[in-house]
């Protein structure tokens, strides 16, 4: 078994924001392998997020973000369970980061069910027309269109978008990690994005 040094724990904490004891346990569990320990803590955060998902998030905050000299603005409502967490610096940073992400990525909704049916129908028609124009066989077109619609959802829905500060992770991954770190259910409830001339 590898010797777990304070330096290793510090490095893992810097990468994940997890507590000292959690970092030490993750490194021990993964024989000192830093990357495996990061994955271990991320999975643990996901498990914690799933356990806490049913709990009511009736506290929280509305965060505002203004970008490009007042050309783009975002309001986002993020819920948590207690007033104590709503004032927690990690929670506030998470809310700010999400507002900034929304300004940069312009999602159409939180999840697939928030995208209007007429928008999806229009996208389907466009994709279908493109594929037929390219001469794709009719029997393959529907399958290809479904793949393109899934990609559209990934780009259009906030929770499935690659996170602007770390594109290897989605916004949902960052949300799960924050729940694991803070220890309360956190819910991105709604947002509005405003852009001059849009």
PyMOL commands that set and color helices and strands:
alter all, ss='L'
color gray80, all
select helices_A, chain A and resi 6-16+20-29+34-52+83-86+89-105+112-114+117-133+138-156+158-160+171-182
alter helices_A, ss='H'
color red, helices_A
select strands_A, chain A and resi 59-67+72-80+162-163+166-170+187-195
alter strands_A, ss='S'
color yellow, strands_A
deselect
rebuild
show_as cartoon
